[in-house]
Amino acid sequence: MGRERREEGHEERTGPFTVADALADYLKSLERRGGKSVYHARRAAETHILPALGNVTVAKLTAKRIEGWHHCLAEQPALARTAPGRKPNHRKVDHNPDSVRQRRATANRILTVLKATLNHAWKAGHVASDDTWRRVKPFKGVETALVRYLTEDECVRLVNACEPDFRNLVRGAVLTGCRYSELSAMRVVDYNPDAGVVTVRESKAGKPRHVVLTGEGQQLFRALVAGKLADESIFVRADGGKCGASHQIRP
């Protein structure tokens, strides 16, 4: 389908409407709405969708091509962390069942971004039907990881193995079950010593929650907040600086 008309909120274009065009429109709509999904959608688009499908005309996409791309994603090893601007590197292929599950779960999430992009294009009138990508199904039963809890002895060994300035964060994670981003965002005011709880104001689900602390947890938090002002961070680096978005990676 051509692009002779200007859709509301979209730039006027001429020529075939490609997957790259659809992604550009979709990402702009996400940016207008805001939220954390913009970063993840853009990363999936730039790393996995555009290189393989960016030049394909949306109207000429077939279910077979999308399915083949989806299965190839699941067969690729995980990406290794690389410096900005460098060519992405892959880790060695791991064939154990949980690694296979993780790769399939990742492929499903990327497929979700592609489907959302194509649905956005369909609703804007750039393609006549959404039947093509609706027929491509995600892998089943891959979203739930095998859960294994650390024993008390393993927790002790884990904490003891940490560098001193990272140890409090790990103890906090073990005693609360909170994510790194949740711990690093905690302020002194979030800890209530009378109730023995700590408040997580910004969780992954987008809703605040309260974590009830054990006696050991309360002891840790009392020590960490001692002498601090209400708006100061509970968990800090050895130099007193704030724990940043990726400061936990190397430790």
N, C-alpha and C positions, 0 to 999 in steps of 0.2 A: 504494500500500500504506500502511496506517495505521501509527501509531506507538504502539500501546497498550502494548507490552511494553518493559521496560527491558533494553537490551543491555549486556553487560559493558563497563565503561569509558565508557558513554554516559549522558547524563541522560535521565530519562523525559520524553517529550513527547506532546502530543496534536495531532490535526489532520494535514494533509498534510505530508509530508517534502520540503522544498524543497532546491534546490541550495545555498542559503545555509546550511541546517542541515547538509548533507553536508560543506560546506567547514569549518564550525565543528568538526565531529567529526574531520575529517581533519587539520586544523592542530593540534588538541590531541594527536593521536597522534604527529605529527611532533615536537612540543615534548617529549613524553615520551622520544622516541628521541634527541633532540638533533641537532646537526650544522648545517651551513651551509644545508641545503635549506629550513629553516623560513622564513628571511627571504625567499628568492626565491619560495617558494610563496605566502606571505602577500601579497607585492607583486603577484604575478600575479592573485591572487584579488581584492584590493581595487581594482585598476586596471582589469582586463579582464573578469573573470568575473562578479563580483557585480552590476555595473551592468547587464549584458545578460541574465544568466540567474539571478540570485539568487532571484527570486520564483517561478521555474518549479518545479513539482512534479517530482521526479526521475522518478516513474513515468510522467509525461506527456511527458518529453523525447523528441524524435524525432531520428533521424539527420539528416534534412534541416535541422532547426533548428541542430543543432550544426555541421554542415558550413557552413551559411550564415554563422554567427558566426565560424567559423574562417577563412573566405575574407575576411570583412570585416576581420578583424584584419590580414591580410596586405596589404590595400589602404590601411590607415591609415598616415600618415607617422609617423616615430619621435617619441616623446615628448621634449620639451625639459626640461632641468633646471629645476625650480621650487621655491620656498621651501615648507617644510612648512605644510600647511593651505590653500595656494593651489590654485586650479583648475588641473589639468594643461594644459599648452600643447603643441602639436605643431609640429614643424619643417615647413618647406616640403616638399611631395612631390617626391621625386627619382626619376626614372624610369630611371636608368641600371641596367644589368643586375645589378651587384653590390648596389645598394641594394634592388632587388626581391628578390634572394636573401636579404639580411639580414632584410627584413621577413617573408619566408616562414619563415625559420629561427626567428625570434622567435615567430611564430604557432604553429609546431610545439611550441615549448617550453611555451607557455601551454596548448595543447591537451593536452600531457602531464600538466600539473597537474590539468586538469579530469578527464581519464580516471582518474588516480590517485585523485582524490576520489570519483568515481562507483564505482570498483572497491571502495574502502573501504566505501562505503555498501551495495553489493551483498553483500559478504562479511559485513556486519553484519546482513543480512536486511531492509534497508529497501526493496529493490526486487527483483523476482522474477528478472530476467534482465539480463545485461550485453551482450546482443546489439546494442542500440541504438548505443552508443558504440564498440563494436568494429568496426562497419561504417564508421566515419568514419576515413579514412586521412590521414596527414600528407603535406605536399608532399615530393616526392622530390628528391634531389640538391641540397639547399640548405645542408647543414651544413658543407661544405668551402669555405672562402674562397679567392679567388685570391691566391696567395702571390707577393709581389714583394719581393725583398731590396734593401736600400739598397746603393748602391755605396760604395766607400771615400770618395770625394769627398763624397757626400751625407751620410755619417756625420760627416765633419769639419764640414761646413756646419751640420748639425743641432746638434752640440755647441757650436759657436761662437755660434750664435744664441740659446743659452739664457742666462738670468740666472746669475750666478756661483754662487749658492747652490743652484741646480737642476742645474747642469752635471754635478756628480759623479754624481748619480742617473742622468742620461741616459747618461753614459759607462759607468756600471755596467751599465745595460740593454743598451747596444750590445755591450759586451765579454763579457757572460754570457748574454744571451737571457732573463734572468729578468724576471718581472713586478714591477710597482711594489710590490705587497704582500709579495713575497718579498724584495726588496731592503731595504724599510723594516724588515723583521723580522730582518735579519742582525745578528749580534753579532760582536765581535772574535774570540771563541772559534771561530766558524764558519769562519774563514780559516786554512788550514794552509799556511804559507809554504814548508815543506820539500817538501810534495807538490805545491804549486802548484794547490790546489783550494779551492773554497769550498763549504760544505754548505748546502743549502736544506732546512731542517728541516720547514717546513709548506708543501707545494706544493698546487696546486689539486686534484691527484689524491689528496691525502691521504697521500702517501708521501714520505719524505725522499729527496733525491738529491744527488749531487756534481757540481759543474760544474768541468771542467778549464779553467784559465785560460791564455791566451796570455801571451807575455812582457809585452805592453802591459797586459794585465789584472792580472798579478802586480805590476807596477810601480804601478798605480793602487791596488790593495788594500794594498800595503805602506805607501804614503803615507797612506792613510785610517786605518789602524789604529795608526800610530806614536804612542806616548805614551798610548794608551788602555788601560783595564782590560779584562779578558776579557769582562765582561758588558755593556760599553757598546755602543751602536749604531754600526755602521760608517758608515751614511748618516744624516746629521742636517741640520737646517735651518741657515741662516746664524747664527741666534741660539743654536745648540747644542741646540735642542729636538728632540723625537722627530718623525719624519715620520708624520703621522696618516693615517687611512683615506682622506681626500679632499683632502689638501694638494697633490696633483699636478694637480688639475683646472684651476685657473686658469693655472698656468704652461704 
